[in-house]
Amino acid sequence: MRSNLNLLSNMPNSLSKSLLVALMSASLMLTVGCSTPRTKPASVTDRSGGGYEPAPAGYYRVKKGDTLARIALDHGQAPRDVAQWNTAANPSFNPNVIEVGDLVLIRAPAGSKPVKVADKKPANDKADEPAPEPSKPEIVAEPGIRLSWPAKGKVSAEFSETNKGIDIAGKVGEPVLAASDGKVVYAGNSLRGYGNLVIVKHDNTYLTAYAHNSKLLVKEGDAVRKGQKIAEMGDTDTTSAKLHFELRVNGKPVNPTPYLQ
C-alpha cells in the first residue's frame, strides 16, 4: 500500500488525482453490484381459470353461483331430465356437485322420448268426469298459450329486466293455482331467491314458475290441470307474502301478462 502511495506521490499532481478517482469509482461499482439481489422475471401466466372456450351447441358452461336446477330453468328444461341426460352421457356426473367451467348437457340427446304432459288425471278427479281434450300442438302461433291467473290479488311488481316475472300480493295460505295443464318438473327450494318453488312444464316450449310459497301441494312428476291448487302463498326467501310468477318460453323469461286471461 505504501509503495502505491509513493508511486502516486511521484506522479504528476493531475495524473495522481485522475487515477485516485478511477480507483474509487471502480470500488463503488463493485460494492453496489454485490449488494443488489437478483430477482426472477415476473410471471404473466393467467391461472385464474377464466379462459374457457365457448360451450358447444347443446351444452352450457357452468358459472359461479349456478345450480343444476337454475341451469335447467334458464334453458326451459326439467332439472331431473338434465340430470338424467348428463348421467347417461357421463356415468361419473354428480348433479349435486358441479364446478365452474364444467360442461352441462342442456338438450335432449338424439333418440330420447319427448316429454309427455298431463297424460293422466290428478288423483282427486272424479271418474265420471269427461276425458280431457287432446293436448295442444307443441309449437303454436302467438300468444301460444292461454294462462289463467295463478292467484287472486293486486300485481305489486311488473315484469322488467330485473324482475323476470310478476309479483302478486296476498296473504300467507292463500291458494296458488296452476296457470295451465302441465307436468310438475320441480318442487323444492334449492333455487336461491325463489323460496319454495313449483315449476310446471306445459310442453317443450313453455314453463311456468310459482315462487315464495309457504306450502307445496304437488311433487315432481305430478300431472296438474289448469286452475288446480298446487301450493299455498307464502313469504319464503322474500320480505312479504306474495306469489312471484314467471313464464319461460324456450327457457327465456317473458312478460306473462299478455298470456293471462
C-alpha positions as CSV (number, residue, x, y, z in Angstrom):
1,M,0.0,0.0,0.0
2,R,2.9,2.3,1.0
3,S,4.6,1.6,-2.3
4,N,1.4,2.6,-4.1
5,L,1.2,5.8,-2.2
6,N,4.9,6.5,-3.0
7,L,4.1,5.8,-6.6
8,L,1.2,8.3,-6.5
9,S,3.4,10.9,-4.8
10,N,5.9,10.6,-7.6
11,M,3.3,11.1,-10.3
12,P,2.3,14.4,-11.6
13,N,-0.4,16.0,-9.5
14,S,-3.1,15.9,-12.2
15,L,-2.4,12.3,-13.1
16,S,-2.4,11.1,-9.5
17,K,-5.8,12.7,-8.9
18,S,-7.3,11.1,-12.0
19,L,-6.1,7.6,-11.0
20,L,-7.4,8.0,-7.5
21,V,-10.9,8.9,-8.8
22,A,-10.9,5.9,-11.1
23,L,-10.0,3.5,-8.3
24,M,-12.7,4.9,-6.0
25,S,-15.3,4.6,-8.8
26,A,-14.4,1.0,-9.6
27,S,-14.6,0.1,-5.8
28,L,-18.1,1.8,-5.5
29,M,-19.4,-0.1,-8.6
30,L,-18.2,-3.4,-7.2
31,T,-19.8,-2.8,-3.9
32,V,-23.2,-1.9,-5.4
33,G,-23.1,-4.8,-7.8
34,C,-22.5,-7.2,-4.9
35,S,-25.3,-5.8,-2.7
36,T,-28.1,-5.8,-5.3
37,P,-30.2,-9.0,-5.0
38,R,-31.1,-10.9,-8.2
39,T,-34.8,-11.4,-8.9
40,K,-36.7,-13.8,-11.2
41,P,-38.7,-12.3,-14.1
42,A,-42.4,-11.7,-13.3
43,S,-44.8,-14.3,-14.5
44,V,-47.7,-13.2,-16.7
45,T,-49.4,-16.6,-17.0
46,D,-53.1,-16.3,-16.2
47,R,-54.1,-19.2,-13.9
48,S,-57.4,-17.7,-12.8
49,G,-59.3,-20.4,-14.7
50,G,-61.5,-17.9,-16.7
51,G,-60.1,-18.7,-20.1
52,Y,-62.7,-21.2,-21.2
53,E,-63.7,-21.9,-24.7
54,P,-67.4,-21.2,-25.7
55,A,-69.7,-24.1,-24.9
56,P,-70.5,-26.4,-27.8
57,A,-74.1,-26.4,-29.2
58,G,-76.4,-28.2,-26.8
59,Y,-74.2,-27.6,-23.8
60,Y,-73.8,-24.9,-21.1
61,R,-70.6,-24.0,-19.3
62,V,-71.1,-23.6,-15.5
63,K,-70.5,-20.2,-14.0
64,K,-70.1,-19.1,-10.4
65,G,-73.3,-19.4,-8.4
66,D,-75.0,-21.9,-10.8
67,T,-77.0,-24.9,-9.6
68,L,-78.4,-27.6,-11.8
69,A,-81.9,-26.5,-11.1
70,R,-81.2,-23.0,-12.2
71,I,-79.4,-24.1,-15.3
72,A,-82.4,-26.2,-16.2
73,L,-84.9,-23.4,-15.6
74,D,-82.9,-20.9,-17.6
75,H,-83.0,-23.3,-20.6
76,G,-86.6,-24.4,-20.3
77,Q,-85.8,-27.9,-19.1
78,A,-86.7,-30.1,-16.2
79,P,-83.9,-30.5,-13.7
80,R,-84.5,-34.2,-13.5
81,D,-84.2,-34.5,-17.3
82,V,-80.9,-32.5,-17.3
83,A,-79.5,-34.8,-14.6
84,Q,-80.5,-37.9,-16.5
85,W,-79.1,-36.7,-19.8
86,N,-75.7,-35.9,-18.2
87,T,-75.6,-39.1,-16.2
88,A,-76.3,-41.2,-19.3
89,A,-73.5,-39.3,-21.2
90,N,-71.1,-39.4,-18.3
91,P,-71.7,-42.1,-15.5
92,S,-69.4,-40.1,-13.1
93,F,-71.6,-37.0,-13.4
94,N,-72.9,-35.8,-10.0
95,P,-75.8,-33.4,-10.3
96,N,-75.2,-32.2,-6.7
97,V,-71.5,-31.3,-7.4
98,I,-70.9,-29.1,-10.4
99,E,-67.9,-26.9,-10.7
100,V,-67.2,-23.6,-12.6
101,G,-66.1,-24.5,-16.1
102,D,-67.9,-27.8,-16.3
103,L,-70.0,-28.5,-19.4
104,V,-73.6,-29.5,-18.8
105,L,-75.8,-31.0,-21.5
106,I,-79.0,-28.9,-21.8
107,R,-80.7,-30.5,-24.8
108,A,-82.3,-33.9,-25.1
109,P,-79.9,-36.4,-26.8
110,A,-80.9,-37.7,-30.2
111,G,-83.4,-40.5,-29.8
112,S,-84.8,-39.5,-26.4
113,K,-88.5,-39.6,-25.9
114,P,-90.4,-36.2,-25.9
115,V,-91.9,-35.0,-22.6
116,K,-95.5,-36.2,-22.1
117,V,-97.7,-33.6,-20.5
118,A,-100.8,-34.2,-18.4
119,D,-101.2,-37.8,-19.7
120,K,-103.3,-38.8,-16.7
121,K,-105.9,-37.2,-14.3
122,P,-104.9,-35.9,-10.9
123,A,-105.8,-38.3,-8.1
124,N,-108.7,-36.1,-6.9
125,D,-110.6,-36.0,-10.2
126,K,-113.9,-37.9,-10.3
127,A,-114.1,-41.0,-12.5
128,D,-117.3,-39.9,-14.2
129,E,-115.9,-36.6,-15.5
130,P,-115.3,-36.4,-19.3
131,A,-111.9,-37.2,-20.6
132,P,-109.6,-34.2,-21.1
133,E,-109.3,-32.7,-24.6
134,P,-106.2,-33.6,-26.6
135,S,-103.1,-31.6,-25.7
136,K,-102.3,-28.6,-27.8
137,P,-99.6,-28.7,-30.5
138,E,-96.1,-28.2,-29.2
139,I,-95.5,-25.0,-31.2
140,V,-98.4,-22.7,-31.9
141,A,-98.9,-19.1,-33.1
142,E,-98.5,-16.3,-30.6
143,P,-99.6,-15.8,-27.9
144,G,-99.1,-19.5,-28.0
145,I,-100.5,-20.5,-24.6
146,R,-103.5,-19.2,-22.7
147,L,-102.9,-18.9,-18.9
148,S,-105.4,-18.4,-16.1
149,W,-104.4,-16.2,-13.2
150,P,-102.4,-18.2,-10.7
151,A,-103.6,-16.2,-7.7
152,K,-106.0,-13.5,-6.6
153,G,-104.5,-10.2,-5.7
154,K,-103.0,-7.0,-6.9
155,V,-99.9,-7.1,-9.1
156,S,-97.3,-5.4,-6.8
157,A,-94.4,-5.7,-9.3
158,E,-94.5,-5.8,-13.1
159,F,-92.2,-7.7,-15.4
160,S,-88.8,-6.0,-16.0
161,E,-85.2,-6.7,-16.8
162,T,-84.6,-7.3,-13.1
163,N,-87.9,-8.9,-12.2
164,K,-88.3,-11.9,-14.5
165,G,-92.0,-12.3,-13.9
166,I,-94.8,-10.5,-12.0
167,D,-95.4,-10.4,-8.2
168,I,-99.0,-10.8,-7.0
169,A,-99.5,-9.6,-3.4
170,G,-101.6,-11.7,-1.0
171,K,-101.7,-13.4,2.4
172,V,-99.9,-16.5,3.7
173,G,-102.0,-19.6,3.0
174,E,-104.0,-18.2,0.0
175,P,-104.2,-20.7,-2.9
176,V,-101.8,-20.8,-5.7
177,L,-103.2,-22.3,-8.9
178,A,-101.7,-23.9,-12.0
179,A,-102.0,-21.5,-14.9
180,S,-102.4,-24.3,-17.4
181,D,-102.3,-28.0,-17.8
182,G,-98.9,-29.5,-17.4
183,K,-96.5,-31.6,-15.5
184,V,-94.6,-30.7,-12.3
185,V,-90.9,-30.8,-13.1
186,Y,-89.6,-29.2,-9.9
187,A,-90.9,-28.8,-6.4
188,G,-88.4,-27.7,-3.8
189,N,-86.3,-24.8,-2.5
190,S,-82.8,-25.2,-3.9
191,L,-83.0,-22.1,-6.2
192,R,-81.8,-19.1,-4.2
193,G,-84.2,-16.2,-4.3
194,Y,-87.3,-18.2,-5.1
195,G,-88.0,-19.9,-1.8
196,N,-90.4,-22.8,-2.0
197,L,-90.8,-23.2,-5.7
198,V,-93.0,-25.1,-8.2
199,I,-92.2,-25.4,-11.9
200,V,-94.7,-26.7,-14.3
201,K,-93.8,-27.7,-17.8
202,H,-96.7,-27.3,-20.3
203,D,-94.9,-28.6,-23.4
204,N,-91.4,-28.4,-24.8
205,T,-91.7,-24.7,-25.3
206,Y,-93.5,-23.3,-22.2
207,L,-92.7,-23.4,-18.4
208,T,-94.4,-21.5,-15.6
209,A,-92.8,-21.0,-12.2
210,Y,-94.5,-20.2,-8.8
211,A,-92.2,-18.9,-6.1
212,H,-92.2,-18.0,-2.4
213,N,-94.8,-20.5,-1.3
214,S,-95.4,-21.4,2.3
215,K,-96.5,-24.9,1.4
216,L,-96.2,-27.1,-1.7
217,L,-99.1,-29.4,-2.5
218,V,-97.6,-31.3,-5.5
219,K,-94.4,-33.2,-6.2
220,E,-92.2,-33.8,-9.1
221,G,-93.8,-35.9,-11.8
222,D,-97.4,-34.9,-10.9
223,A,-99.8,-34.0,-13.7
224,V,-101.8,-30.9,-13.0
225,R,-104.8,-29.2,-14.6
226,K,-105.5,-25.5,-15.2
227,G,-106.9,-24.0,-12.0
228,Q,-105.7,-26.8,-9.8
229,K,-104.4,-25.8,-6.4
230,I,-100.7,-26.6,-6.3
231,A,-99.4,-24.6,-3.4
232,E,-100.2,-22.0,-0.8
233,M,-98.9,-18.5,-0.9
234,G,-96.1,-17.5,1.4
235,D,-93.1,-15.3,2.1
236,T,-90.2,-17.8,1.8
237,D,-87.0,-16.1,0.7
238,T,-88.7,-12.7,0.4
239,T,-89.9,-9.9,2.7
240,S,-93.7,-10.1,2.3
241,A,-96.4,-12.6,1.3
242,K,-96.7,-12.8,-2.4
243,L,-96.6,-15.1,-5.4
244,H,-93.7,-14.5,-7.9
245,F,-95.0,-15.9,-11.2
246,E,-92.8,-16.5,-14.3
247,L,-93.5,-17.6,-17.8
248,R,-90.5,-19.1,-19.7
249,V,-90.5,-19.6,-23.5
250,N,-87.7,-21.9,-24.5
251,G,-86.1,-21.0,-21.2
252,K,-86.3,-17.2,-21.8
253,P,-88.3,-15.2,-19.3
254,V,-91.1,-13.2,-21.0
255,N,-93.8,-11.0,-19.6
256,P,-96.7,-13.3,-18.6
257,T,-99.4,-10.6,-18.5
258,P,-100.4,-10.8,-22.2
259,Y,-100.9,-14.5,-21.8
260,L,-103.2,-14.3,-18.8
261,Q,-107.0,-14.4,-19.1
